[in-house]
């Protein structure tokens, strides 16, 4: 029960079936010429012969993805903190260490993270999912471990070091049985204004014998988090998707958030279905997202975030129908 209030911690156990759990590190160097996503996790399908731990390395600028598999016995997670070991690799909120090799590829990393900025956890709202965190039959759970933080260190690939000192990072995670059949996800913390970050997702959520479209948007501005979520009675006023853009307008009380996200072709990454990494999601880390925040029709902020993560999976019609 207490794990709910520590969304960064390993929520499952290695004896589960039809289950996955994964942590997501987004890393952009100071020059913004290098962008990586590093995703450690565990896949526990019903066919236990396919159970394994994994580390996914996505080099967004070179459009390369490498998937490293480990026996699940090499996966070790703390029962109190976010402290994860997969083979000779280490992951926490404050540190990441890689020692990976496959064929002719060797990857090493030593990265440290400072000034972590998580989604707040309270008694009645233990993280980004609010009271939905207490529902035991959700298909997928989500956590935002840090909207924005500083990176120091390096990633070394086949002896070539990539310097991440003074870089910017973002951190989240997912766990459950499967990713949704349809969803939109986006994130950027590269605005001209420091300590400004946008995270958001809209997804088809199975519910009893039907489904609804749930959404979570968080915009961090000057230390204040503006929340637009299903559980705080926000409303989606516009949801449009075409080949070039995703446009969303959402309101909550006196506040309104307008988003225009540029669609950029990315790379197909493995994604879980009933715990098995057999689905695909196309992800870019090179999008731009224009954001406008207003209160009572008075503009509070307008700007464009770069190096944005963007995913769109499934059918927009499913998402629109689920809002009605």
Backbone bond lengths (Angstrom), bond angles and torsions (degrees), N, CA, C in turn:
res aa  C-N    CA-C-N  psi(-1)  N-CA   C-N-CA  omega(-1)  CA-C   N-CA-C  phi
1 X - - - 1.458 - - 1.523 111.06 -
2 X 1.335 117.37 -40.67 1.454 120.15 -176.38 1.529 112.08 -70.82
3 X 1.347 117.54 -17.77 1.451 120.24 176.32 1.526 111.38 -60.56
4 X 1.318 116.88 -30.93 1.464 120.81 -179.00 1.516 110.75 -55.66
5 X 1.325 117.00 -35.46 1.461 121.35 -178.08 1.533 112.32 -85.67
6 X 1.332 115.40 2.16 1.467 120.46 175.85 1.529 107.67 -128.94
7 X 1.336 117.80 69.24 1.469 120.02 -174.13 1.517 113.91 -60.55
8 X 1.343 118.11 -21.78 1.460 122.16 178.28 1.518 112.01 -69.77
9 X 1.332 117.52 -22.19 1.460 123.22 -175.48 1.526 110.92 -78.07
10 X 1.336 117.18 157.28 1.462 122.15 173.89 1.527 108.82 -61.73
11 X 1.338 116.36 119.78 1.464 121.04 -174.27 1.529 113.05 -91.55
12 X 1.324 116.85 -19.47 1.459 119.61 -175.16 1.512 112.87 -101.61
13 X 1.341 114.86 -156.38 1.458 121.87 169.59 1.523 107.71 -149.16
14 X 1.325 116.27 161.11 1.460 120.08 -171.50 1.527 113.47 -75.03
15 X 1.329 118.15 -4.07 1.462 121.41 178.01 1.523 112.58 -95.10
16 X 1.331 118.05 -2.26 1.461 120.61 179.07 1.526 110.20 -68.68
17 X 1.339 115.23 158.24 1.463 121.24 174.82 1.520 108.50 -128.56
18 X 1.315 116.01 145.28 1.462 120.17 -176.36 1.515 111.34 67.14
19 X 1.346 116.51 42.20 1.463 121.73 -172.26 1.523 110.05 -140.07
20 X 1.320 115.72 147.59 1.458 121.17 173.05 1.523 108.81 -140.15
21 X 1.313 115.33 160.96 1.461 120.98 171.76 1.519 107.63 -153.79
22 X 1.331 116.25 133.27 1.450 119.77 -177.88 1.514 112.15 -146.41
23 X 1.330 115.82 143.78 1.467 123.69 177.75 1.527 107.89 -108.71
24 X 1.329 116.56 145.98 1.467 120.74 -173.36 1.521 109.86 -127.39
25 X 1.343 115.70 118.90 1.467 122.21 175.33 1.524 108.27 -108.90
26 X 1.306 116.98 121.64 1.459 121.08 171.28 1.528 107.81 -102.38
27 X 1.348 116.28 131.91 1.458 122.03 -173.06 1.526 109.20 -132.32
28 X 1.328 117.09 123.75 1.464 122.15 176.50 1.527 107.98 -129.42
29 X 1.330 116.98 129.90 1.457 119.89 -177.96 1.531 110.99 -75.43
30 X 1.341 116.25 170.58 1.460 121.02 -175.07 1.533 112.08 -61.23
31 X 1.330 117.30 -36.56 1.468 120.69 -179.13 1.522 112.25 -77.66
32 X 1.327 117.22 -12.97 1.466 124.88 -177.30 1.522 111.95 67.32
33 X 1.335 116.54 18.73 1.460 120.86 177.46 1.527 112.05 -91.45
34 X 1.332 116.89 -13.00 1.466 122.15 -178.93 1.524 108.59 -125.36
35 X 1.320 116.78 131.12 1.467 121.08 178.25 1.527 109.04 -142.30
36 X 1.321 115.61 126.05 1.462 121.76 179.77 1.530 109.94 -128.06
37 X 1.318 115.68 151.02 1.462 122.00 161.88 1.522 106.97 -118.98
38 X 1.315 116.50 130.22 1.459 122.28 177.64 1.525 107.29 -119.32
39 X 1.342 116.17 125.02 1.463 120.90 -171.23 1.528 109.50 -129.93
40 X 1.331 118.05 99.91 1.459 120.86 171.72 1.537 110.00 -88.76
41 X 1.330 116.34 151.95 1.455 117.57 178.82 1.507 112.62 -178.56
42 X 1.340 114.53 -171.30 1.455 121.50 179.99 1.523 109.09 -139.29
43 X 1.327 115.83 139.62 1.464 124.13 -179.84 1.517 108.03 -118.87
44 X 1.348 116.24 121.09 1.469 121.48 -175.64 1.529 109.28 -128.18
45 X 1.334 118.18 72.78 1.470 120.55 179.98 1.522 111.86 -69.95
46 X 1.332 115.44 171.65 1.467 119.86 179.26 1.523 111.17 -65.00
47 X 1.329 116.00 -33.74 1.457 120.15 172.45 1.522 107.66 -79.97
48 X 1.310 116.41 99.06 1.464 120.92 -171.52 1.528 112.45 -65.21
49 X 1.350 117.63 -17.50 1.463 119.73 177.35 1.520 111.34 -64.13
50 X 1.334 117.17 -22.24 1.465 121.34 -179.05 1.527 113.33 -97.72
51 X 1.333 116.85 4.18 1.466 119.66 178.76 1.524 110.04 -66.36
52 X 1.322 115.62 139.81 1.459 119.53 178.84 1.523 110.07 -166.63
53 X 1.321 115.79 159.54 1.458 122.11 166.64 1.525 107.61 -94.05
54 X 1.330 115.65 161.52 1.465 117.83 -177.64 1.523 110.56 -150.72
55 X 1.321 114.51 159.17 1.462 122.98 168.00 1.523 106.71 -134.57
56 X 1.319 115.99 120.98 1.454 122.59 -179.75 1.528 108.79 -104.59
57 X 1.308 117.36 132.18 1.462 122.98 178.85 1.523 108.23 -119.37
58 X 1.315 117.25 115.67 1.461 122.74 -179.43 1.519 109.17 -112.94
59 X 1.325 116.02 110.08 1.462 122.59 175.34 1.523 106.91 -91.53
60 X 1.342 116.49 98.48 1.456 120.65 -169.59 1.519 113.20 -69.61
61 X 1.320 118.29 -34.28 1.462 120.25 -177.36 1.534 111.38 -72.54
62 X 1.328 116.83 -33.78 1.460 120.46 179.04 1.522 113.25 -96.79
63 X 1.341 116.47 2.49 1.469 122.14 177.47 1.533 111.12 54.69
64 X 1.333 115.46 48.04 1.455 120.84 179.55 1.519 110.43 -124.49
65 X 1.329 116.00 139.55 1.455 121.60 175.91 1.518 108.77 -129.53
66 X 1.318 116.05 132.81 1.459 121.12 174.77 1.525 109.29 -125.57
67 X 1.330 114.68 136.39 1.469 122.06 -175.40 1.526 108.06 -118.60
68 X 1.318 115.73 119.11 1.461 122.04 -179.10 1.529 108.70 -107.73
69 X 1.330 117.17 122.24 1.468 122.43 -178.97 1.527 110.49 -100.68
70 X 1.338 114.41 145.06 1.457 122.25 178.15 1.522 108.81 -135.44
71 X 1.308 116.50 149.71 1.466 119.75 170.78 1.534 108.75 -60.79
72 X 1.322 116.47 142.85 1.470 118.30 -176.99 1.525 112.53 -63.06
73 X 1.338 117.04 -18.98 1.467 120.18 176.40 1.529 111.46 -67.20
74 X 1.343 117.24 -17.17 1.464 121.40 179.18 1.532 112.18 -89.38
75 X 1.321 116.40 1.83 1.464 122.16 178.10 1.529 108.48 -95.44
76 X 1.332 116.60 121.95 1.456 121.84 179.32 1.524 108.83 -133.00
77 X 1.331 117.02 126.58 1.465 121.68 -178.83 1.520 109.87 -128.35
78 X 1.326 116.11 137.73 1.462 121.70 176.22 1.521 109.77 -64.64
79 X 1.331 116.40 145.96 1.463 120.71 177.02 1.526 111.76 -92.94
80 X 1.340 117.10 9.74 1.462 120.30 -179.90 1.525 112.88 -128.45
81 X 1.332 117.09 -33.32 1.461 121.29 -174.24 1.518 110.01 -128.36
82 X 1.321 116.77 177.33 1.447 120.86 166.51 1.519 106.86 -86.80
83 X 1.307 114.31 93.20 1.458 122.27 176.80 1.516 106.13 -142.93
84 X 1.324 115.21 112.30 1.451 121.67 -169.06 1.521 109.56 -126.86
85 X 1.338 115.73 134.32 1.464 120.80 175.11 1.522 108.46 -126.37
86 X 1.324 115.38 128.78 1.461 122.29 174.65 1.525 106.23 -127.46
87 X 1.311 116.39 106.25 1.449 119.56 -172.82 1.518 110.32 60.29
88 X 1.341 116.23 -127.69 1.465 121.01 179.44 1.526 111.90 -94.90
89 X 1.316 117.54 23.63 1.457 122.37 -176.37 1.526 109.78 -115.27
90 X 1.327 115.53 146.13 1.465 121.13 -171.54 1.524 109.86 -132.56
91 X 1.351 115.46 138.96 1.464 120.84 -178.37 1.533 109.86 -139.35
92 X 1.329 115.86 135.80 1.460 122.01 172.04 1.521 107.49 -153.20
93 X 1.342 116.73 -176.57 1.464 119.44 176.42 1.518 111.74 -71.43
94 X 1.318 117.06 -24.10 1.462 121.06 -174.35 1.519 113.78 -105.12
95 X 1.341 118.09 -10.77 1.464 118.95 -170.14 1.518 110.95 -156.55
96 X 1.338 115.31 149.73 1.464 121.92 175.81 1.527 107.86 -142.51
97 X 1.325 116.58 129.69 1.468 122.22 179.44 1.528 107.96 -130.32
98 X 1.332 116.60 127.87 1.459 121.58 177.85 1.514 110.80 -118.78
99 X 1.335 115.75 138.18 1.462 124.46 170.08 1.519 106.73 -141.09
100 X 1.335 116.30 85.38 1.459 122.49 -171.20 1.517 110.66 -119.93
101 X 1.320 115.82 144.32 1.465 120.05 173.89 1.526 109.02 -149.77
102 X 1.325 114.70 140.42 1.469 121.24 178.15 1.525 107.50 -156.50
103 X 1.332 116.74 119.03 1.455 121.35 -176.21 1.535 108.50 55.19
104 X 1.337 117.58 -122.04 1.468 120.24 -178.59 1.526 112.76 -94.33
105 X 1.336 116.71 6.96 1.471 120.94 -176.52 1.522 110.72 -98.45
106 X 1.337 116.47 128.03 1.460 121.51 175.41 1.528 108.26 -128.49
107 X 1.325 115.89 126.18 1.466 121.61 -179.67 1.523 109.11 -125.37
108 X 1.331 115.12 127.03 1.461 121.86 173.13 1.525 108.26 -125.31
109 X 1.316 115.87 150.62 1.467 119.94 177.19 1.516 110.00 -152.77
110 X 1.330 115.04 145.81 1.466 123.61 170.91 1.529 105.18 -137.18
111 X 1.313 117.24 105.50 1.466 121.76 -175.86 1.522 109.91 -130.07
112 X 1.332 115.40 139.19 1.465 121.33 175.85 1.525 109.10 -123.57
113 X 1.332 115.89 147.55 1.463 122.31 -176.18 1.528 109.61 -123.36
114 X 1.334 115.63 131.69 1.463 121.00 -178.17 1.524 110.18 -126.64
115 X 1.343 114.98 154.18 1.474 122.49 179.07 1.525 111.76 59.11
116 X 1.328 115.08 52.04 1.469 122.60 177.27 1.530 109.44 -62.28
117 X 1.344 116.43 138.86 1.467 121.81 -178.11 1.522 109.56 -128.41
118 X 1.345 119.40 85.81 1.467 121.36 -176.33 1.530 112.92 -81.84
119 X 1.327 115.58 161.18 1.467 121.32 167.49 1.527 107.07 -64.32
120 X 1.327 119.11 131.59 1.470 120.84 -175.03 1.533 113.09 -60.63
121 X 1.316 115.41 145.07 1.469 123.25 174.95 1.519 108.54 -113.53
122 X 1.345 116.50 126.58 1.463 122.14 176.50 1.525 109.06 -127.84
123 X 1.321 116.17 172.72 1.466 120.58 -177.00 1.523 112.00 -58.97
124 X 1.329 117.65 -44.34 1.459 121.56 -176.44 1.525 113.03 -94.05
125 X 1.320 116.96 -8.03 1.462 121.27 -178.80 1.528 108.84 -140.89
126 X 1.347 116.45 82.12 1.464 119.80 -172.90 1.526 113.32 -81.19
127 X 1.336 114.52 60.72 1.453 118.84 177.30 1.507 113.22 116.31
128 X 1.328 115.09 -164.59 1.458 122.30 -169.76 1.530 112.95 -64.11
129 X 1.330 118.72 -25.48 1.468 121.28 -177.51 1.513 113.72 -87.80
130 X 1.322 117.72 -0.76 1.457 119.47 178.22 1.514 111.59 59.62
131 X 1.347 115.66 -142.90 1.471 118.92 -176.82 1.524 112.83 -70.37
132 X 1.336 118.77 -14.13 1.469 120.23 175.31 1.529 111.29 -62.97
133 X 1.326 117.64 -19.51 1.465 120.62 177.10 1.524 112.11 -59.71
134 X 1.343 116.99 -25.64 1.464 121.01 -177.80 1.530 112.83 -84.14
135 X 1.337 118.17 -10.70 1.468 121.65 -177.90 1.524 108.92 -79.35
136 X 1.357 118.44 121.73 1.462 119.99 -171.24 1.525 115.51 -79.72
137 X 1.350 119.07 -11.09 1.465 119.57 -173.17 1.525 113.33 -111.41
138 X 1.325 118.65 19.90 1.455 120.22 178.34 1.536 110.35 -66.92
139 X 1.329 115.67 143.75 1.459 121.07 179.59 1.524 111.91 -67.68
140 X 1.336 115.74 -38.61 1.461 120.73 -175.93 1.523 109.48 -148.02
141 X 1.318 116.29 136.76 1.466 122.86 176.62 1.529 108.14 -113.02
142 X 1.337 114.78 156.05 1.456 119.73 -173.93 1.523 110.40 -136.10
143 X 1.320 116.68 149.39 1.456 121.71 174.93 1.517 110.78 -140.54
144 X 1.327 116.75 138.99 1.469 121.67 173.17 1.525 106.86 -106.63
145 X 1.331 115.71 108.09 1.460 121.61 -173.24 1.523 112.15 -87.79
146 X 1.342 117.10 -25.73 1.459 120.46 174.88 1.524 110.50 -164.10
147 X 1.338 116.09 118.94 1.455 121.61 175.08 1.527 111.50 -64.72
148 X 1.330 115.71 -35.61 1.458 119.49 -169.56 1.524 108.19 -164.38
149 X 1.317 116.29 133.71 1.462 119.68 175.21 1.521 109.98 -158.19
150 X 1.318 114.77 166.61 1.466 122.21 -179.62 1.517 110.01 -91.16
151 X 1.337 115.87 141.43 1.464 122.21 177.95 1.518 109.54 -112.66
152 X 1.319 115.96 140.77 1.465 121.75 168.44 1.528 108.31 -136.87
153 X 1.331 116.04 140.69 1.449 120.31 179.80 1.514 112.44 132.01
154 X 1.335 115.80 -155.73 1.463 119.44 -174.59 1.524 110.89 -151.69
155 X 1.335 114.71 160.30 1.457 123.71 164.18 1.520 106.56 -119.59
156 X 1.318 117.09 131.84 1.466 121.98 -179.59 1.522 109.23 -117.33
157 X 1.335 116.51 124.30 1.465 121.88 -179.38 1.522 108.32 -120.38
158 X 1.335 115.11 116.91 1.473 121.25 -177.58 1.525 111.63 48.30
159 X 1.322 115.38 44.98 1.450 121.58 175.04 1.514 115.98 86.06
160 X 1.340 117.99 -7.74 1.467 121.67 -179.38 1.525 109.16 -97.59
161 X 1.343 116.76 118.71 1.458 121.32 -177.18 1.523 111.44 -85.93
162 X 1.328 115.51 136.76 1.460 122.80 173.53 1.528 106.76 -113.68
163 X 1.320 115.70 117.32 1.462 122.14 -172.55 1.528 110.40 -83.27
164 X 1.332 116.41 125.77 1.467 120.92 178.45 1.530 112.65 -112.50
165 X 1.322 118.31 13.72 1.461 120.09 178.71 1.528 110.81 -58.98
166 X 1.321 115.61 133.03 1.470 123.67 -178.59 1.529 112.13 66.57
167 X 1.320 116.13 19.95 1.459 120.09 175.86 1.521 111.54 -79.00
168 X 1.347 115.09 177.74 1.474 120.98 -179.93 1.524 109.95 -120.23
169 X 1.323 113.90 142.05 1.447 119.04 -179.50 1.507 113.87 -130.57
170 X 1.325 113.93 165.23 1.469 123.88 175.83 1.518 106.01 -143.78
171 X 1.356 117.11 149.39 1.456 120.80 -174.77 1.530 110.26 -143.96
172 X 1.354 116.69 132.29 1.460 121.04 175.98 1.520 109.04 -148.84
173 X 1.345 116.33 -177.51 1.458 119.87 176.35 1.525 110.57 -158.40
174 X 1.345 115.14 162.16 1.470 123.19 175.26 1.520 108.73 -137.04
175 X 1.337 115.32 150.96 1.463 119.92 174.34 1.522 108.80 -156.31
176 X 1.343 115.34 155.53 1.453 120.72 -179.29 1.515 110.62 145.84
177 X 1.345 116.24 -145.63 1.464 119.97 -179.64 1.528 111.86 -100.40
178 X 1.343 117.12 -43.60 1.464 121.30 -176.44 1.517 109.99 -149.84
179 X 1.326 115.90 157.07 1.449 120.20 167.07 1.530 108.22 -75.66
180 X 1.325 118.62 156.57 1.469 120.58 -178.69 1.526 111.72 -61.38
181 X 1.362 115.58 159.52 1.467 120.08 177.94 1.517 111.39 -73.03
182 X 1.337 117.14 -26.55 1.467 121.88 176.07 1.518 108.44 -139.72
183 X 1.338 117.06 133.72 1.455 118.72 175.25 1.523 111.33 -161.97
184 X 1.327 114.03 158.82 1.463 123.66 169.76 1.522 106.42 -122.30
185 X 1.325 115.85 135.49 1.467 121.10 176.18 1.517 108.44 -136.75
186 X 1.318 117.02 138.86 1.459 119.80 175.36 1.521 110.56 -151.78
187 X 1.341 114.53 154.97 1.464 120.16 -178.37 1.514 109.37 -161.22
188 X 1.332 116.28 137.34 1.461 121.38 170.53 1.520 109.97 -152.93
189 X 1.322 116.18 140.38 1.471 121.43 172.04 1.524 109.97 -131.56
190 X 1.335 115.86 30.07 1.467 121.45 177.84 1.528 110.51 -114.95
191 X 1.323 115.70 65.20 1.459 123.03 171.57 1.528 108.58 -96.06
192 X 1.327 116.73 164.70 1.468 120.37 174.91 1.519 110.66 -61.82
193 X 1.327 116.45 -34.81 1.463 121.71 179.38 1.529 109.12 -81.00
194 X 1.302 117.12 128.18 1.457 121.45 178.67 1.530 110.48 -67.62
195 X 1.341 114.80 155.89 1.464 122.29 178.30 1.528 111.55 54.61
196 X 1.326 114.71 40.74 1.463 121.60 175.75 1.524 107.17 -122.36
197 X 1.322 116.66 129.27 1.457 119.75 -173.02 1.522 110.47 -151.64
198 X 1.324 114.96 141.05 1.466 121.91 176.12 1.513 109.43 -120.39
199 X 1.318 115.91 132.14 1.461 122.66 169.14 1.522 107.85 -131.05
200 X 1.337 116.95 142.19 1.455 118.05 175.63 1.510 112.44 -164.28
201 X 1.331 114.87 152.56 1.461 120.15 173.66 1.527 109.91 -151.69
202 X 1.308 114.46 148.26 1.467 123.28 173.50 1.521 105.74 -129.38
203 X 1.328 118.38 132.83 1.461 119.54 -173.81 1.524 111.52 -148.19
204 X 1.317 114.61 153.29 1.468 122.53 172.60 1.522 107.33 -78.84
205 X 1.331 117.23 117.64 1.463 122.82 -174.40 1.531 109.77 -110.52
206 X 1.348 119.29 112.60 1.469 119.90 173.13 1.523 110.25 -61.08
207 X 1.350 116.13 136.79 1.465 120.52 -177.51 1.520 108.41 -145.27
208 X 1.355 115.84 108.46 1.450 121.97 -174.82 1.525 108.38 55.54
209 X 1.360 119.93 -118.22 1.464 120.64 -178.97 1.522 111.99 -102.62
210 X 1.328 116.88 11.98 1.450 120.86 -179.34 1.529 108.75 -132.47
211 X 1.321 116.37 -154.23 1.458 120.38 175.01 1.516 109.42 -157.47
212 X 1.335 116.03 163.43 1.452 121.75 172.35 1.527 108.06 -139.31
213 X 1.322 116.32 165.56 1.459 121.04 176.08 1.526 108.40 -96.03
214 X 1.308 115.10 113.34 1.460 120.37 178.24 1.513 110.35 -101.61
215 X 1.321 116.41 154.54 1.458 119.59 -179.02 1.516 111.23 -148.75
216 X 1.326 114.13 151.58 1.460 122.98 177.65 1.522 107.11 -140.62
217 X 1.329 116.20 122.39 1.460 120.76 173.53 1.523 108.37 -129.81
218 X 1.301 114.97 134.15 1.451 120.33 175.57 1.516 109.44 -132.54
219 X 1.329 116.67 127.55 1.463 121.25 178.24 1.517 107.71 -121.97
220 X 1.334 115.31 114.79 1.460 121.97 -178.76 1.527 108.44 -95.56
221 X 1.339 116.16 120.12 1.459 121.57 -176.87 1.527 108.88 -136.43
222 X 1.325 116.43 116.69 1.467 122.10 178.34 1.527 111.56 52.71
223 X 1.310 115.54 41.83 1.459 120.98 176.93 1.510 115.38 83.67
224 X 1.336 118.13 -5.71 1.460 121.24 179.73 1.520 109.47 -104.74
225 X 1.338 116.13 131.95 1.454 121.93 -179.91 1.521 109.95 -98.94
226 X 1.322 116.10 119.10 1.468 122.63 175.50 1.522 107.47 -96.84
227 X 1.343 116.34 119.43 1.458 122.01 -174.48 1.517 110.62 -105.98
228 X 1.324 115.65 132.95 1.460 123.33 175.53 1.524 106.29 -131.44
229 X 1.326 116.98 98.79 1.458 120.46 -172.02 1.525 111.26 -137.69
230 X 1.329 114.59 160.46 1.464 119.76 175.17 1.518 110.87 -57.37
231 X 1.334 116.94 -41.62 1.460 119.37 -173.26 1.524 113.55 -80.29
232 X 1.350 119.05 -12.36 1.476 117.71 172.72 1.541 111.35 -105.96
233 X 1.356 113.86 22.44 1.470 123.27 170.44 1.527 113.31 65.96
234 X 1.313 116.21 29.33 1.460 119.62 171.09 1.528 108.85 -71.31
235 X 1.325 116.27 161.86 1.461 122.24 -177.38 1.527 110.42 -128.44
236 X 1.327 115.88 134.02 1.459 121.00 171.56 1.530 107.86 -81.37
237 X 1.320 117.05 117.42 1.457 122.12 -178.70 1.524 112.31 -98.06
238 X 1.341 116.60 -21.71 1.462 120.82 176.80 1.511 109.13 -151.61
239 X 1.341 116.23 137.91 1.454 122.50 175.56 1.521 107.40 -146.99
240 X 1.320 115.88 106.02 1.463 121.44 -176.70 1.526 109.55 -131.41
241 X 1.333 115.49 138.20 1.457 120.71 177.80 1.528 108.56 -135.11
242 X 1.338 116.48 129.02 1.461 120.41 169.47 1.529 108.46 -133.31
243 X 1.321 117.40 -169.28 1.462 119.98 -175.56 1.525 112.89 -65.24
244 X 1.335 116.84 -23.28 1.458 120.13 -172.81 1.522 114.77 -109.48
245 X 1.328 117.78 -26.76 1.456 120.79 -170.60 1.519 111.70 -141.22
246 X 1.326 114.54 153.81 1.460 122.97 164.14 1.523 106.26 -119.38
247 X 1.337 116.86 122.93 1.462 120.73 -177.52 1.517 109.73 -121.45
248 X 1.325 114.60 130.84 1.459 121.89 -174.78 1.519 108.87 -137.77
249 X 1.327 115.35 138.93 1.465 120.98 171.36 1.527 107.02 -131.09
250 X 1.331 115.86 126.82 1.453 120.95 -177.19 1.522 108.34 -134.68
251 X 1.338 116.27 142.72 1.460 120.73 -179.06 1.518 110.36 -128.25
252 X 1.334 114.07 151.11 1.463 120.67 175.27 1.526 107.11 -148.31
253 X 1.330 116.71 113.06 1.453 120.17 -176.62 1.515 110.73 60.92
254 X 1.325 116.94 -124.43 1.463 121.69 -179.50 1.524 113.27 -88.70
255 X 1.338 117.10 0.05 1.458 120.72 -175.12 1.522 111.47 -102.46
256 X 1.330 114.96 148.29 1.458 121.17 176.91 1.520 108.76 -138.83
257 X 1.331 116.20 134.33 1.457 123.42 -179.77 1.522 108.52 -119.20
258 X 1.336 116.41 123.28 1.469 122.21 177.01 1.516 109.35 -113.10
259 X 1.331 115.86 133.21 1.456 122.22 -174.31 1.518 109.73 -132.43
260 X 1.329 116.32 131.12 1.467 122.21 171.97 1.521 107.26 -127.62
261 X 1.321 116.76 111.62 1.461 122.04 -175.39 1.518 110.11 -110.00
262 X 1.316 115.56 127.69 1.462 122.04 178.87 1.529 109.33 -76.78
263 X 1.342 116.68 128.85 1.463 120.82 179.05 1.526 109.71 -87.52
264 X 1.327 115.47 121.13 1.461 123.01 179.04 1.523 107.78 -122.82
265 X 1.328 116.67 134.13 1.465 120.05 178.10 1.524 110.24 -62.66
266 X 1.324 115.31 133.44 1.450 120.58 -178.74 1.512 112.12 -116.89
267 X 1.318 115.52 -140.49 1.462 123.17 -177.81 1.517 108.33 -126.86
268 X 1.324 116.96 141.27 1.466 120.90 177.19 1.522 110.17 -74.47
269 X 1.337 115.09 123.61 1.456 121.56 177.34 1.529 109.35 -111.44
270 X 1.337 119.16 144.73 1.463 120.92 175.10 1.525 111.09 -61.99
271 X 1.341 115.35 143.72 1.467 121.62 179.64 1.526 108.53 -139.46
272 X 1.346 117.22 155.44 1.468 119.79 -173.16 1.523 113.95 -84.38
273 X 1.340 114.50 143.71 1.465 123.17 168.79 1.515 106.83 -135.82
274 X 1.322 116.77 115.92 1.464 122.87 -173.03 1.538 111.15 50.31
275 X 1.321 113.85 42.60 1.452 120.53 176.13 1.512 115.08 84.53
276 X 1.331 117.54 -13.46 1.462 120.84 -176.73 1.525 110.26 -100.56
277 X 1.333 116.70 138.86 1.467 120.98 -173.41 1.528 110.41 -84.67
278 X 1.333 115.82 64.96 1.462 121.96 -175.18 1.527 113.12 -111.28
279 X 1.322 118.57 -9.45 1.461 120.95 177.26 1.526 109.72 -90.50
280 X 1.331 115.65 174.84 1.461 121.53 179.65 1.523 109.36 -132.96
281 X 1.339 115.49 147.09 1.461 121.08 171.97 1.519 107.64 -137.07
282 X 1.334 116.17 131.83 1.456 120.89 178.98 1.520 108.80 -89.56
283 X 1.325 116.31 120.81 1.465 120.99 -176.39 1.522 111.28 -125.48
284 X 1.334 115.15 136.84 1.459 122.34 172.96 1.518 109.12 -116.36
285 X 1.325 116.72 147.27 1.473 121.79 171.38 1.531 109.53 -118.83
286 X 1.328 115.35 27.41 1.461 119.55 -175.88 1.525 111.85 -131.05
287 X 1.326 117.01 23.74 1.456 120.66 -179.82 1.534 110.53 -86.22
288 X 1.318 115.32 170.52 1.459 122.73 172.20 1.530 108.03 -124.07
289 X 1.333 115.81 139.99 1.468 120.79 -178.96 1.520 109.02 -128.37
290 X 1.327 115.53 120.32 1.464 120.50 177.10 1.532 108.71 -93.43
291 X 1.331 115.76 131.95 1.464 121.55 -172.79 1.528 110.12 -127.97
292 X 1.327 115.14 135.98 1.467 121.54 172.23 1.521 108.04 -128.77
293 X 1.330 116.87 128.49 1.464 122.67 176.26 1.523 108.48 -118.53
294 X 1.344 116.08 127.98 1.467 121.03 -178.65 1.521 110.19 -129.78
295 X 1.334 114.57 151.93 1.459 122.00 172.33 1.523 108.01 -127.83
296 X 1.344 115.98 121.17 1.473 121.17 -176.48 1.534 110.88 50.34
297 X 1.353 115.12 43.61 1.472 123.10 178.43 1.527 113.58 68.34
298 X 1.335 117.91 8.09 1.458 121.23 176.05 1.529 108.55 -100.62
299 X 1.332 116.03 125.46 1.453 121.27 -174.88 1.524 111.36 -68.55
300 X 1.341 116.34 123.85 1.465 122.01 176.19 1.525 111.80 -98.10
301 X 1.335 115.74 -31.75 1.465 119.61 -177.42 1.519 109.19 -158.65
302 X 1.329 115.63 143.75 1.458 121.88 169.43 1.521 108.23 -148.03
303 X 1.313 116.42 128.35 1.449 120.08 -179.61 1.516 111.12 -172.70
304 X 1.333 115.35 172.75 1.458 121.86 -178.13 1.519 110.01 -120.77
305 X 1.317 115.51 126.77 1.454 121.54 176.87 1.520 110.95 -95.28
306 X 1.338 116.44 135.05 1.465 121.96 -179.89 1.526 110.46 -102.70
307 X 1.346 114.25 178.49 1.478 121.00 177.65 1.527 110.95 51.31
308 X 1.315 115.37 38.44 1.464 120.50 -172.35 1.523 111.38 -82.06
309 X 1.322 115.28 138.09 1.449 121.15 169.23 1.518 109.31 -80.43
310 X 1.339 116.71 137.16 1.465 120.71 -177.36 1.522 109.66 -147.37
311 X 1.333 115.11 132.23 1.463 122.22 174.42 1.523 108.91 -136.62
312 X 1.323 115.83 141.32 1.468 121.38 170.37 1.515 107.38 -140.94
313 X 1.326 116.52 120.38 1.460 122.99 -175.43 1.521 109.02 -129.65
314 X 1.334 117.04 138.41 1.458 120.38 173.72 1.513 113.25 91.16
315 X 1.336 115.04 -147.61 1.463 121.57 -173.05 1.522 110.57 -117.32
316 X 1.327 116.32 130.56 1.465 120.88 177.32 1.506 111.13 -63.58
317 X 1.355 117.46 -31.25 1.468 120.82 -179.63 1.518 111.18 -62.24
318 X 1.336 116.75 -35.89 1.474 120.35 177.61 1.521 110.85 -61.97
319 X 1.338 115.53 -42.71 1.459 119.96 -177.36 1.517 110.59 -69.37
320 X 1.320 117.28 -43.01 1.464 120.56 179.94 1.516 111.64 -64.72
321 X 1.327 115.95 -43.25 1.475 120.07 179.44 1.518 111.42 -61.60
322 X 1.321 116.80 -37.53 1.465 120.74 -178.33 1.509 114.15 -71.57
323 X 1.347 117.49 -11.23 1.473 120.83 176.76 1.520 111.61 -83.35
324 X 1.322 118.34 -17.03 1.475 121.14 -173.72 1.518 111.55 -83.86
